[in-house]
Amino acid sequence: MSDVEPTVADEPVVEPGEPASGPVVEPVDLGEIERELAAVDQALARLDDGTYGRCQVCQSPLDDSALAADPTTSICGDHLDVVAH
């Protein structure tokens, strides 16, 4: 066995200023990922304490369609405007 790291000779070299070929990599918004993770953590906490699926303002059951669209939702449609302001 050799101590030499294998190299990838089949990949083309991209010169500076030339467009790279291959898949386009979109920039990552870490802030958005952190907000989504926090929302999942909060939903899991509501699941643990028995309040998942209920509006945090009026405690009425959330619509199944709302939970299917966004499992982290915690506010019913009647109170979305109240919480947003």
C-alpha positions, 0 to 999 in steps of 0.5 A: 500500500502506498501513502500517496493520496489518490487524485481525481484526474478525470475531473476537468480543471476550471481556469479562473474566469471560466464558468464551472460545469456541473450542478449549480450549488445554491447559497445556504441561508443558515439563519433560515435553517436555524429558524426551521430547526427551532420550529421543529424543536418547538413542535416536538416540545408541544408533542411531548407536553400534549399541546401539539395540534392546538392553537397556542392562542385559543387552544382550539384544534388546528386543521389537519390540512394546516398541519399537513402543509406545515407540521410546525404550525402552532397558530390557527387561521383566526389568530395568524394576524394577531400573532404577526403584529 
